Amino acid sequence: MKQEKSNQDYVPCPVDTSDVMLPPEVEALIEQIARNVHEVWALSRKSQGWTCGAERNDEKKTHPCLVPYDELTEVEKQYDRDTAQCTLKFILKQGFTITKPE
C-alpha cells in the first residue's frame, strides 16, 4: 500500500537565483510586472465573486487588497515586486535573455 506523505514533509526548494543580477533595463520591468500581477490576481478574485472588505474572509469572499494597485500598502506592493523580481531572475537563470525590440 502506498503511504501518503504529509504536508509536513514538504520542503520548498526554489531555484537559487542569488547569483543573478538584473540589468537596469530589466529591473525597470519590476514595477510594471508587479502591477500586472496584482491586476491578474484581482481579476481572478472578482470573477470568483470576491469583493473588497476590511479584512480577508474566505466565507464572505472579502479581501482588503481588492483595490487598484496604487491604493495598496507598500507591504502589499513589495509582495508583488518580489514575485516579479524572482520571476525575472528565474528566467535569466534558465539561460533566456530579455530584450526590448527597438
DSSP file (Angstrom, degrees, kcal/mol; ACC not computed):
  #  RESIDUE AA STRUCTURE BP1 BP2  ACC     N-H-->O    O-->H-N    N-H-->O    O-->H-N    TCO  KAPPA ALPHA  PHI   PSI    X-CA   Y-CA   Z-CA
    1    1 A M              0   0    0      0, 0.0     2,-0.3     0, 0.0     0, 0.0   0.000 360.0 360.0 360.0 133.7    0.0    0.0    0.0
    2    2 A K        -     0   0    0      1,-0.1     2,-0.5     0, 0.0     0, 0.0  -0.552 360.0-138.0 -74.4 127.8    1.3    3.4   -1.0
    3    3 A Q        -     0   0    0     -2,-0.3     2,-0.3     1,-0.0    -1,-0.1  -0.750  16.1-132.1 -89.4 128.3    2.0    5.6    2.0
    4    4 A E        -     0   0    0     -2,-0.5     2,-0.3     1,-0.1    -1,-0.0  -0.577  18.5-124.6 -80.2 140.1    0.9    9.2    1.6
    5    5 A K        -     0   0    0     -2,-0.3     2,-0.2     1,-0.1    -1,-0.1  -0.590  22.6-123.0 -81.4 144.4    3.3   11.9    2.5
    6    6 A S    >   -     0   0    0     -2,-0.3     3,-1.9     1,-0.1     4,-0.3  -0.546  18.0-120.4 -80.4 150.5    2.2   14.6    5.0
    7    7 A N  G >  S+     0   0    0      1,-0.3     3,-1.1    -2,-0.2    -1,-0.1   0.738 113.3  71.2 -60.7 -21.2    2.4   18.2    4.0
    8    8 A Q  G 3  S+     0   0    0      1,-0.2    -1,-0.3     3,-0.0    -3,-0.0   0.737  91.8  57.5 -66.2 -21.8    4.7   18.5    7.0
    9    9 A D  G <  S+     0   0    0     -3,-1.9    -1,-0.2     2,-0.0     2,-0.2   0.588  80.1 112.5 -84.1 -11.5    7.3   16.6    4.9
   10   10 A Y    <   -     0   0    0     -3,-1.1    -3,-0.0    -4,-0.3    -4,-0.0  -0.449  45.4-172.7 -68.6 127.3    7.2   19.2    2.1
   11   11 A V        -     0   0    0     -2,-0.2    -1,-0.0     2,-0.0    -2,-0.0  -0.942  19.4-136.5-122.2 107.5   10.5   21.1    1.8
   12   12 A P        +     0   0    0      0, 0.0    -2,-0.0     0, 0.0     0, 0.0  -0.354  24.2 178.0 -61.9 139.1   10.4   24.0   -0.7
   13   13 A C        -     0   0    0     -2,-0.0     3,-0.1     3,-0.0    -2,-0.0  -0.534   5.0-177.3-143.6  74.7   13.4   24.2   -2.9
   14   14 A P        -     0   0    0      0, 0.0     2,-0.1     0, 0.0     3,-0.0  -0.273  44.4 -83.4 -67.1 159.8   13.2   27.1   -5.4
   15   15 A V        -     0   0    0      1,-0.1     2,-0.7     2,-0.1    78,-0.1  -0.438  48.4-114.5 -62.2 132.7   16.0   27.6   -7.9
   16   16 A D        +     0   0    0      1,-0.2     3,-0.2    -2,-0.1    -1,-0.1  -0.620  44.7 164.8 -74.5 113.6   18.8   29.6   -6.3
   17   17 A T    >   +     0   0    0     -2,-0.7     3,-2.1     1,-0.1    -1,-0.2   0.144  38.4 114.1-113.5  16.9   18.9   32.9   -8.2
   18   18 A S  T 3  S+     0   0    0      1,-0.3    -1,-0.1     3,-0.0    -2,-0.0   0.720  75.9  55.2 -64.0 -19.5   21.0   34.7   -5.6
   19   19 A D  T 3  S+     0   0    0     -3,-0.2     2,-0.5     2,-0.0    -1,-0.3   0.432  86.5 100.6 -91.4   1.1   23.8   35.0   -8.2
   20   20 A V    <   -     0   0    0     -3,-2.1     2,-0.5     2,-0.0    69,-0.1  -0.767  54.0-164.9 -93.4 124.3   21.6   36.6  -10.8
   21   21 A M        -     0   0    0     -2,-0.5    -2,-0.0    68,-0.1    -3,-0.0  -0.931  18.2-133.7-105.7 125.6   22.0   40.4  -11.2
   22   22 A L        -     0   0    0     -2,-0.5    67,-0.0     1,-0.1    63,-0.0  -0.646  21.1-122.1 -78.9 129.1   19.2   42.0  -13.2
   23   23 A P    >>  -     0   0    0      0, 0.0     4,-2.8     0, 0.0     3,-1.1  -0.370  29.0-109.2 -62.9 150.7   20.4   44.5  -15.8
   24   24 A P  H 3> S+     0   0    0      0, 0.0     4,-1.6     0, 0.0    -2,-0.1   0.850 118.8  54.5 -52.6 -38.7   19.0   48.0  -15.2
   25   25 A E  H 34 S+     0   0    0      1,-0.2     4,-0.1     2,-0.2    -3,-0.0   0.817 113.4  42.1 -69.1 -27.7   16.8   47.8  -18.3
   26   26 A V  H X4 S+     0   0    0     -3,-1.1     3,-2.0     2,-0.2     4,-0.4   0.855 108.6  58.4 -82.1 -38.8   15.2   44.5  -17.0
   27   27 A E  H >< S+     0   0    0     -4,-2.8     3,-1.4     1,-0.3     4,-0.4   0.821  94.9  66.9 -59.2 -30.1   15.0   45.8  -13.4
   28   28 A A  T 3X S+     0   0    0     -4,-1.6     4,-0.5    -5,-0.3    -1,-0.3   0.700  92.3  62.6 -63.9 -18.1   12.8   48.6  -14.8
   29   29 A L  H <> S+     0   0    0     -3,-2.0     4,-3.0     1,-0.2     5,-0.3   0.690  79.6  85.9 -78.5 -18.9   10.2   46.0  -15.6
   30   30 A I  H <> S+     0   0    0     -3,-1.4     4,-2.9    -4,-0.4     5,-0.2   0.902  90.6  44.0 -53.9 -50.0    9.7   45.0  -11.9
   31   31 A E  H  > S+     0   0    0     -4,-0.4     4,-2.3    -3,-0.2    -1,-0.2   0.890 114.5  50.1 -64.7 -38.7    7.1   47.7  -11.1
   32   32 A Q  H  X S+     0   0    0     -4,-0.5     4,-2.0     2,-0.2    -1,-0.2   0.918 114.1  44.4 -65.6 -42.7    5.2   47.1  -14.4
   33   33 A I  H  X S+     0   0    0     -4,-3.0     4,-3.1     2,-0.2    -2,-0.2   0.914 111.5  53.8 -67.6 -41.9    5.1   43.3  -13.8
   34   34 A A  H  X S+     0   0    0     -4,-2.9     4,-2.1    -5,-0.3    -2,-0.2   0.922 109.1  48.9 -58.0 -44.8    4.1   43.8  -10.1
   35   35 A R  H  X S+     0   0    0     -4,-2.3     4,-2.1     1,-0.2    -1,-0.2   0.917 113.6  46.6 -60.3 -43.7    1.2   46.0  -11.2
   36   36 A N  H  X S+     0   0    0     -4,-2.0     4,-2.8     2,-0.2     5,-0.2   0.884 107.6  56.1 -69.0 -38.3    0.1   43.4  -13.7
   37   37 A V  H  X S+     0   0    0     -4,-3.1     4,-2.4     1,-0.2    -1,-0.2   0.928 110.0  46.8 -56.7 -45.0    0.5   40.5  -11.2
   38   38 A H  H  X S+     0   0    0     -4,-2.1     4,-3.1    -5,-0.2     5,-0.2   0.925 111.3  50.7 -63.6 -43.5   -1.9   42.4   -8.9
   39   39 A E  H  X S+     0   0    0     -4,-2.1     4,-2.5     2,-0.2    -2,-0.2   0.899 111.4  47.7 -62.2 -41.2   -4.4   43.1  -11.8
   40   40 A V  H  X S+     0   0    0     -4,-2.8     4,-2.2     2,-0.2    -1,-0.2   0.932 114.1  47.3 -64.7 -45.7   -4.4   39.4  -12.8
   41   41 A W  H  X S+     0   0    0     -4,-2.4     4,-2.6    -5,-0.2    -2,-0.2   0.936 113.9  47.4 -60.0 -47.5   -4.9   38.3   -9.2
   42   42 A A  H  X S+     0   0    0     -4,-3.1     4,-2.9     1,-0.2     5,-0.2   0.901 110.9  51.0 -64.2 -41.4   -7.7   40.9   -8.6
   43   43 A L  H  X S+     0   0    0     -4,-2.5     4,-2.3    -5,-0.2    -1,-0.2   0.917 111.1  49.1 -61.4 -42.8   -9.5   40.0  -11.9
   44   44 A S  H  X S+     0   0    0     -4,-2.2     4,-1.0     2,-0.2    -2,-0.2   0.939 113.0  46.4 -61.8 -47.9   -9.4   36.3  -10.9
   45   45 A R  H ><>S+     0   0    0     -4,-2.6     5,-2.3     1,-0.2     3,-1.0   0.940 112.8  49.3 -60.5 -47.8  -10.8   37.0   -7.4
   46   46 A K  H ><5S+     0   0    0     -4,-2.9     3,-1.7     1,-0.3    -1,-0.2   0.881 107.3  54.7 -61.1 -37.9  -13.5   39.3   -8.7
   47   47 A S  H 3<5S+     0   0    0     -4,-2.3    -1,-0.3     1,-0.3    -2,-0.2   0.728 105.6  54.6 -68.5 -19.0  -14.5   36.7  -11.3
   48   48 A Q  T <<5S-     0   0    0     -4,-1.0    -1,-0.3    -3,-1.0    -2,-0.2   0.324 128.4 -98.5 -93.4   6.1  -14.9   34.2   -8.4
   49   49 A G  T < 5S+     0   0    0     -3,-1.7    -3,-0.2     1,-0.3     2,-0.1   0.563  73.3 147.1  92.4   9.3  -17.3   36.6   -6.6
   50   50 A W      < -     0   0    0     -5,-2.3     2,-0.3    -6,-0.2    -1,-0.3  -0.469  23.9-171.4 -77.5 150.7  -14.8   38.2   -4.2
   51   51 A T  E     -a   62   0A   0     10,-2.5    12,-2.0    -2,-0.1     2,-0.2  -0.875  33.1 -84.4-133.3 168.0  -15.3   41.9   -3.1
   52   52 A C  E     +a   63   0A   0     -2,-0.3     2,-0.3    10,-0.2     4,-0.0  -0.543  54.0 166.2 -74.3 138.0  -13.2   44.4   -1.2
   53   53 A G        -     0   0    0     10,-0.7    13,-0.2    -2,-0.2     3,-0.0  -0.965  50.8-103.6-148.6 163.3  -13.6   44.2    2.6
   54   54 A A  S    S+     0   0    0     -2,-0.3     2,-0.3     1,-0.1    -1,-0.1   0.810 105.3  11.4 -60.4 -31.0  -11.9   45.5    5.7
   55   55 A E  S    S-     0   0    0      8,-0.1     2,-0.3     2,-0.0    -1,-0.1  -0.974  91.9 -88.4-144.7 159.3  -10.4   42.1    6.3
   56   56 A R        +     0   0    0     -2,-0.3     2,-0.3     7,-0.1     7,-0.2  -0.509  44.2 172.1 -69.7 130.8   -9.9   38.8    4.4
   57   57 A N  B  >> -B   62   0A   0      5,-2.5     5,-1.9    -2,-0.3     4,-1.3  -0.881  18.6-166.2-142.6 106.6  -12.9   36.5    5.0
   58   58 A D  T  45S+     0   0    0     -2,-0.3    -1,-0.1     1,-0.2     5,-0.0   0.831  90.1  51.2 -65.2 -32.8  -12.9   33.3    2.9
   59   59 A E  T  45S+     0   0    0      1,-0.2    -1,-0.2     2,-0.1    -2,-0.0   0.918 119.0  35.3 -70.3 -42.7  -16.5   32.5    3.7
   60   60 A K  T  45S-     0   0    0      2,-0.1    -2,-0.2    -9,-0.0    -1,-0.2   0.542 107.1-128.5 -85.9  -7.5  -17.8   36.0    2.7
   61   61 A K  T  <5 +     0   0    0     -4,-1.3   -10,-2.5     1,-0.2     2,-0.4   0.944  56.9 144.6  56.6  52.7  -15.2   36.2   -0.1
   62   62 A T  E   < +aB  51  57A   0     -5,-1.9    -5,-2.5   -12,-0.2   -10,-0.2  -0.933  23.2 176.0-118.8 147.6  -13.9   39.6    1.0
   63   63 A H  E >   -a   52   0A   0    -12,-2.0     3,-1.3    -2,-0.4   -10,-0.7  -0.973  29.8-141.8-150.5 132.1  -10.3   40.8    0.8
   64   64 A P  T 3  S+     0   0    0      0, 0.0   -12,-0.1     0, 0.0    -1,-0.1   0.656  98.2  64.3 -70.6 -14.2   -8.8   44.2    1.7
   65   65 A C  T 3   +     0   0    0      1,-0.2     2,-2.2     7,-0.1   -13,-0.1   0.365  66.3 106.1 -92.1   6.4   -6.4   44.1   -1.3
   66   66 A L    <   +     0   0    0     -3,-1.3   -14,-0.2   -13,-0.2    -1,-0.2  -0.386  61.5 100.5 -82.5  62.8   -9.1   44.1   -3.9
   67   67 A V  S    S-     0   0    0     -2,-2.2     5,-0.1     1,-0.1   -25,-0.1  -0.871  87.6 -70.3-135.3 165.4   -8.3   47.8   -4.7
   68   68 A P    >   -     0   0    0      0, 0.0     3,-2.2     0, 0.0     4,-0.4  -0.275  50.4-110.6 -58.1 150.0   -6.3   49.4   -7.5
   69   69 A Y  G >  S+     0   0    0      1,-0.3     3,-1.9     2,-0.2     8,-0.1   0.861 116.8  60.1 -50.3 -43.4   -2.5   48.8   -7.2
   70   70 A D  G 3  S+     0   0    0      1,-0.3    -1,-0.3     7,-0.0     7,-0.0   0.693 102.3  54.3 -63.1 -17.9   -1.8   52.4   -6.3
   71   71 A E  G <  S+     0   0    0     -3,-2.2    -1,-0.3    -6,-0.1    -2,-0.2   0.467  85.5 106.4 -95.2  -2.9   -4.0   52.0   -3.3
   72   72 A L  S <  S-     0   0    0     -3,-1.9     2,-0.1    -4,-0.4    -7,-0.1  -0.364  78.9-104.9 -70.6 155.4   -2.2   49.0   -1.9
   73   73 A T     >  -     0   0    0      1,-0.1     4,-2.5    -2,-0.0     5,-0.2  -0.364  32.3-109.0 -69.8 161.3    0.1   49.4    1.1
   74   74 A E  H  > S+     0   0    0      1,-0.2     4,-2.6     2,-0.2     5,-0.2   0.851 120.5  58.2 -61.3 -33.6    3.8   49.4    0.4
   75   75 A V  H  > S+     0   0    0      2,-0.2     4,-1.5     1,-0.2    -1,-0.2   0.930 108.9  43.7 -61.8 -45.2    4.0   45.9    2.1
   76   76 A E  H  > S+     0   0    0      2,-0.2     4,-1.6     1,-0.2    -2,-0.2   0.902 113.1  51.1 -68.1 -41.1    1.5   44.5   -0.4
   77   77 A K  H  X S+     0   0    0     -4,-2.5     4,-2.5     1,-0.2    -1,-0.2   0.908 107.7  54.1 -61.1 -40.3    3.2   46.2   -3.3
   78   78 A Q  H  X S+     0   0    0     -4,-2.6     4,-2.9     1,-0.2    -1,-0.2   0.857 102.3  57.5 -64.1 -34.8    6.5   44.8   -2.2
   79   79 A Y  H  X S+     0   0    0     -4,-1.5     4,-1.8     2,-0.2    -1,-0.2   0.934 110.7  43.3 -58.6 -45.9    5.0   41.3   -2.2
   80   80 A D  H  X S+     0   0    0     -4,-1.6     4,-2.2     2,-0.2    -2,-0.2   0.881 113.2  52.1 -68.2 -38.3    4.1   41.7   -5.9
   81   81 A R  H  X S+     0   0    0     -4,-2.5     4,-3.0     2,-0.2     5,-0.2   0.911 108.1  51.5 -63.2 -42.2    7.5   43.3   -6.6
   82   82 A D  H  X S+     0   0    0     -4,-2.9     4,-2.7     1,-0.2     5,-0.2   0.907 109.2  50.4 -61.4 -41.8    9.3   40.3   -5.0
   83   83 A T  H  X S+     0   0    0     -4,-1.8     4,-2.0    -5,-0.2    -1,-0.2   0.926 112.6  46.9 -60.5 -45.1    7.2   38.0   -7.2
   84   84 A A  H  X S+     0   0    0     -4,-2.2     4,-2.5     2,-0.2    -2,-0.2   0.929 113.4  47.7 -62.7 -46.9    8.2   39.9  -10.3
   85   85 A Q  H  X S+     0   0    0     -4,-3.0     4,-2.5     1,-0.2     5,-0.2   0.917 111.6  49.5 -63.4 -44.5   11.9   40.1   -9.4
   86   86 A C  H  X S+     0   0    0     -4,-2.7     4,-2.2    -5,-0.2    -1,-0.2   0.890 111.7  49.9 -61.7 -39.1   12.1   36.4   -8.6
   87   87 A T  H  X S+     0   0    0     -4,-2.0     4,-2.3    -5,-0.2    -2,-0.2   0.922 111.0  47.9 -66.4 -45.0   10.4   35.5  -11.9
   88   88 A L  H  X S+     0   0    0     -4,-2.5     4,-2.1     1,-0.2    -2,-0.2   0.918 112.8  48.6 -62.5 -43.0   12.7   37.7  -13.9
   89   89 A K  H  X S+     0   0    0     -4,-2.5     4,-2.6     1,-0.2    -1,-0.2   0.895 109.9  52.5 -63.9 -39.2   15.8   36.2  -12.1
   90   90 A F  H  X S+     0   0    0     -4,-2.2     4,-1.7    -5,-0.2    -2,-0.2   0.917 107.6  51.7 -61.8 -43.9   14.5   32.7  -12.8
   91   91 A I  H  <>S+     0   0    0     -4,-2.3     5,-1.7     1,-0.2    -2,-0.2   0.930 113.4  44.0 -59.2 -46.5   14.1   33.4  -16.5
   92   92 A L  H ><5S+     0   0    0     -4,-2.1     3,-1.9     1,-0.2    -1,-0.2   0.891 109.2  56.6 -67.1 -38.8   17.6   34.7  -16.7
   93   93 A K  H 3<5S+     0   0    0     -4,-2.6    -1,-0.2     1,-0.3    -2,-0.2   0.819 100.7  59.5 -61.2 -30.8   19.0   31.8  -14.6
   94   94 A Q  T 3<5S-     0   0    0     -4,-1.7    -1,-0.3    -3,-0.2    -2,-0.2   0.446 125.3-102.3 -79.4   0.7   17.4   29.4  -17.1
   95   95 A G  T < 5S+     0   0    0     -3,-1.9    -3,-0.2     1,-0.3    -2,-0.1   0.473  78.2 133.0  95.6   2.1   19.5   30.9  -19.9
   96   96 A F      < -     0   0    0     -5,-1.7     2,-0.3     1,-0.0    -1,-0.3  -0.451  45.4-140.6 -81.6 159.8   16.9   33.1  -21.5
   97   97 A T        -     0   0    0     -2,-0.1     2,-0.6     2,-0.0    -1,-0.0  -0.888   2.4-145.5-116.5 153.1   17.5   36.7  -22.4
   98   98 A I        +     0   0    0     -2,-0.3     2,-0.4     2,-0.0   -72,-0.0  -0.966  27.8 167.6-119.8 114.6   15.1   39.6  -22.1
   99   99 A T        -     0   0    0     -2,-0.6    -2,-0.0   -73,-0.0   -73,-0.0  -0.956  30.8-134.2-129.7 147.8   15.4   42.2  -24.8
  100  100 A K        -     0   0    0     -2,-0.4    -2,-0.0     2,-0.0   -75,-0.0  -0.871  30.4-118.9 -99.5 126.1   13.2   45.1  -25.8
  101  101 A P              0   0    0      0, 0.0    -1,-0.0     0, 0.0     0, 0.0  -0.318 360.0 360.0 -61.3 145.1   12.6   45.4  -29.6
  102  102 A E              0   0    0      0, 0.0    -2,-0.0     0, 0.0     0, 0.0   0.467 360.0 360.0 -86.5 360.0   13.8   48.6  -31.0
